[in-house]
Amino acid sequence: MTDTKFNKFLLFINGLVPLGLLSWDGYFGQLGANPVEFFLRTTGILTLSFLVLTLLISPMRKILGLNGLIRFRRMLGLYAFFYGLVHLVTYSIFDKSLDITAIAGDVWQRPFIAFGMIALTLMIPLAVTSTNGMIKRLGGKRWQKLHQLIYPIVILGVVHFYLIQKSDFTYPIIFGLIVFLLLGFRFFERLQKAGNKRSVT
C-alpha cells in the first residue's frame, strides 16, 4: 500500500512537470514567436498523450501481467481532462479573449475546433464520476459503460489533431496508429470472450 501511495505521488508530480516547464518558458519568453499557439499545441498533445496512456493500462495489465497498473489509470484519465481544460482555457482567454461570439463562430466554421469541443465535453462525465463514491452510486456495470466514452473521445482527439495540421501529419498519424492498435486489442479481446461464452454454453 505504501509503495502504491508513493508511486501515485510520483505520477502526480510528474504529470505536472510539463505544465511547470511550459509556465517557466512562458514566463521567460521562450515559447517562440507565437507563444499562445505553442502553448495550445503542447497542451493538446499532452491531453492526447494522457488519453493514450489511460487506454494503454489494460493491455499492459493483460500482456505483461502488471495488475497493479490499474491503480494509476484514474489519475492518468484525470490528467487528460486537466490538460484538456488548460487547452480550452488558453484558447478561450488568450486566443479569443473570452469572446463567445468568436468562439461559437470558430466551432461552426472550423470543424477541428468542433471535434475538440465535443471530445472535452464528453470527458466531463468521466471526470465527475471518477471517484469511488460515484462508482458505488452508479454501479460497476453502468460505470464501465459510461467510461467507454473514452473510445470516441480519443478518436475525436486524433481527428482534432490531424485537422489542425497544415503540412506535416507525422504525429497525428502516429497517434492514430497507436489508438487503432489499442482499440483493436479491445475488439479482439471482446470477440475472444464472446467465443468462450458460446463454447461454454
C-alpha positions as CSV (number, residue, x, y, z in Angstrom):
1,M,0.0,0.0,0.0
2,T,2.8,2.4,0.9
3,D,4.5,1.7,-2.4
4,T,1.3,2.4,-4.3
5,K,0.8,5.8,-2.5
6,F,4.4,6.7,-3.2
7,N,4.1,5.7,-6.9
8,K,0.8,7.7,-7.2
9,F,2.6,10.7,-5.6
10,L,5.4,10.3,-8.2
11,L,2.8,10.2,-11.0
12,F,1.1,13.2,-9.6
13,I,4.3,15.2,-9.6
14,N,5.5,14.1,-13.0
15,G,2.1,14.8,-14.5
16,L,2.5,18.5,-13.5
17,V,6.1,18.7,-14.8
18,P,5.1,19.6,-18.4
19,L,2.9,22.4,-17.2
20,G,5.6,23.7,-15.0
21,L,8.1,23.7,-17.8
22,L,5.7,25.4,-20.1
23,S,4.9,28.1,-17.5
24,W,8.7,28.6,-16.9
25,D,9.4,29.0,-20.5
26,G,6.4,31.3,-20.9
27,Y,7.5,33.5,-18.0
28,F,10.9,33.9,-19.6
29,G,9.5,34.4,-23.1
30,Q,11.0,31.2,-24.5
31,L,7.9,29.8,-26.3
32,G,8.8,31.1,-29.7
33,A,7.3,33.7,-32.0
34,N,3.8,32.7,-31.3
35,P,3.7,31.6,-27.6
36,V,-0.1,31.1,-27.5
37,E,-0.1,28.7,-30.4
38,F,2.9,26.8,-28.9
39,F,1.1,26.5,-25.6
40,L,-2.1,25.4,-27.3
41,R,-0.4,22.7,-29.4
42,T,1.6,21.4,-26.4
43,T,-1.4,21.1,-24.0
44,G,-3.4,19.5,-26.8
45,I,-0.6,16.9,-27.4
46,L,-0.4,16.3,-23.6
47,T,-4.2,15.8,-23.4
48,L,-4.0,13.2,-26.2
49,S,-0.9,11.6,-24.7
50,F,-2.6,11.1,-21.3
51,L,-5.7,9.6,-23.0
52,V,-3.5,7.1,-24.8
53,L,-1.7,6.2,-21.6
54,T,-5.0,5.7,-19.9
55,L,-6.0,3.3,-22.7
56,L,-2.7,1.6,-22.5
57,I,-3.2,0.4,-18.9
58,S,-5.5,-2.6,-19.7
59,P,-3.3,-4.1,-22.5
60,M,-0.2,-3.8,-20.3
61,R,-2.0,-5.4,-17.4
62,K,-3.1,-8.4,-19.5
63,I,0.0,-8.8,-21.7
64,L,2.7,-8.2,-19.0
65,G,0.7,-9.3,-16.0
66,L,1.1,-6.0,-14.3
67,N,-2.2,-5.9,-12.5
68,G,-1.1,-3.1,-10.1
69,L,-1.2,-0.6,-13.0
70,I,-5.0,-0.3,-12.7
71,R,-4.4,1.8,-9.6
72,F,-2.9,4.6,-11.8
73,R,-5.5,4.7,-14.6
74,R,-7.8,7.1,-12.9
75,M,-5.1,9.7,-12.3
76,L,-3.9,9.4,-15.9
77,G,-7.5,10.0,-17.1
78,L,-7.9,13.0,-14.8
79,Y,-4.7,14.4,-16.1
80,A,-6.0,14.1,-19.7
81,F,-9.1,16.1,-18.6
82,F,-6.9,18.6,-16.7
83,Y,-4.7,19.3,-19.8
84,G,-7.8,19.4,-22.0
85,L,-9.2,22.1,-19.7
86,V,-5.9,24.1,-19.8
87,H,-6.0,23.7,-23.6
88,L,-9.6,25.1,-23.7
89,V,-8.9,27.9,-21.2
90,T,-5.8,29.0,-23.2
91,Y,-7.8,29.1,-26.4
92,S,-10.8,30.9,-24.9
93,I,-8.8,33.6,-23.0
94,F,-5.5,34.1,-24.8
95,D,-6.6,33.4,-28.4
96,K,-10.3,34.6,-28.3
97,S,-10.3,37.0,-25.3
98,L,-13.4,35.2,-24.0
99,D,-15.4,36.4,-27.0
100,I,-18.3,33.9,-27.0
101,T,-19.4,35.0,-30.5
102,A,-15.9,34.5,-31.9
103,I,-15.6,31.1,-30.2
104,A,-19.1,30.0,-31.5
105,G,-18.1,31.2,-35.0
106,D,-14.9,29.1,-34.8
107,V,-16.8,26.0,-33.7
108,W,-19.2,26.5,-36.6
109,Q,-16.6,27.3,-39.3
110,R,-13.6,25.2,-38.3
111,P,-14.5,21.5,-37.8
112,F,-11.4,20.7,-35.9
113,I,-12.5,23.0,-33.1
114,A,-15.9,21.4,-33.0
115,F,-14.3,17.9,-32.7
116,G,-12.1,19.2,-29.8
117,M,-15.0,20.8,-28.0
118,I,-17.1,17.6,-28.4
119,A,-14.2,15.5,-27.0
120,L,-13.7,17.7,-24.0
121,T,-17.4,17.8,-23.3
122,L,-17.6,14.0,-23.3
123,M,-14.7,13.9,-20.8
124,I,-16.7,15.9,-18.2
125,P,-18.9,13.0,-17.1
126,L,-15.9,10.7,-16.9
127,A,-14.0,13.2,-14.6
128,V,-17.1,13.8,-12.5
129,T,-17.7,10.0,-11.9
130,S,-14.0,9.2,-11.3
131,T,-14.5,8.9,-7.5
132,N,-15.1,5.6,-5.6
133,G,-18.4,7.1,-4.3
134,M,-19.6,7.6,-7.8
135,I,-18.7,4.1,-8.8
136,K,-20.8,2.8,-6.0
137,R,-23.6,5.1,-6.8
138,L,-23.7,4.2,-10.5
139,G,-22.9,0.5,-10.0
140,G,-20.0,-1.2,-11.6
141,K,-21.7,-2.1,-14.9
142,R,-23.2,1.3,-15.5
143,W,-19.9,3.0,-14.6
144,Q,-18.0,0.8,-17.0
145,K,-20.4,1.6,-19.8
146,L,-20.2,5.3,-19.2
147,H,-16.4,5.2,-19.2
148,Q,-16.4,3.5,-22.6
149,L,-16.8,7.1,-23.8
150,I,-13.1,7.3,-23.7
151,Y,-13.1,5.4,-27.1
152,P,-14.9,8.1,-29.1
153,I,-13.1,10.8,-27.1
154,V,-9.7,9.6,-28.1
155,I,-10.8,9.1,-31.7
156,L,-12.2,12.7,-31.8
157,G,-8.9,13.9,-30.2
158,V,-6.8,12.3,-33.0
159,V,-9.1,13.8,-35.7
160,H,-8.9,17.2,-34.0
161,F,-5.1,16.9,-34.0
162,Y,-5.0,15.7,-37.7
163,L,-7.2,18.5,-38.9
164,I,-5.1,21.2,-37.2
165,Q,-2.0,20.2,-39.2
166,K,-1.2,22.1,-42.4
167,S,1.6,20.0,-43.8
168,D,3.4,17.6,-41.5
169,F,0.9,14.8,-40.5
170,T,3.5,12.5,-38.9
171,Y,2.5,12.9,-35.3
172,P,-1.3,12.7,-35.8
173,I,-0.7,9.5,-37.9
174,I,1.5,8.0,-35.1
175,F,-1.2,8.8,-32.5
176,G,-3.8,7.4,-34.9
177,L,-1.9,4.1,-35.3
178,I,-1.4,3.7,-31.6
179,V,-5.1,4.3,-30.9
180,F,-6.0,1.9,-33.7
181,L,-3.9,-0.8,-32.1
182,L,-5.3,-0.2,-28.7
183,L,-8.9,-0.2,-29.8
184,G,-8.1,-3.3,-32.0
185,F,-6.8,-5.1,-28.9
186,R,-10.1,-4.4,-27.1
187,F,-12.1,-5.5,-30.1
188,F,-10.4,-8.9,-30.4
189,E,-10.5,-9.4,-26.7
190,R,-14.3,-9.0,-26.8
191,L,-14.5,-11.4,-29.7
192,Q,-12.5,-13.9,-27.7
193,K,-14.7,-13.5,-24.7
194,A,-17.8,-13.9,-26.8
195,G,-16.4,-17.1,-28.4
196,N,-15.5,-18.5,-24.9
197,K,-19.1,-17.9,-23.8
198,R,-20.5,-19.7,-26.8
199,S,-18.2,-22.7,-26.2
200,V,-19.3,-22.9,-22.6
201,T,-23.0,-22.8,-23.4
